Amino acid sequence: MAEILILNAEREAYAIAQIRSTMTVGELMAFLDEFDEDTPVYLSHDNGYTYGGVRADSFGIYEKEEEE
């Protein structure tokens, strides 16, 4: 059986500032380094009720507002 990687997407908050913790790019890269580079990655929504793929256009880059 071929391995696949599923990222369980969770709704935690209404604003980014409300998220308790998240991985950095470096942490994510280190985690993914454990997998074969041809391992497909999928998103799981609603406890596996629906699924989605991850593509380059799935990412958005935004500027973080400075805290006062």
Secondary structure, DSSP 8 states (H G I E B T S, - for coil): ----EEEE-----SSGGG------HHHHHHHHTTS-TT--EEEEEGGGTEEEE--GGG----------
